[in-house]
């Protein structure tokens, strides 16, 4: 029975990292989506069209790299402060 809390403590930082990087990726894509609608505010522009414009492998790679760098910075600051 004492093994379960120890295992939970080991997984907690991993889950926190997944949640924080996922949130950074969400913010990245929401910013891209808002910019897409601001830049191309033409008639016939739908949500599906905007999502197709921003859902590219390049944007995903940028989002993941940015999320990992952001997570590393937040963890560094969390330990320093």
Buried (B, 14 or more C-beta within 10 A) or exposed (E): EEEEEEEEEEEEEEEBBEEBBEEBBEBBBEEBBEEBEEEEEEEEBEEEEBEEBBEEEEBBEBBBEBBBEBBEEBBEEEEEE
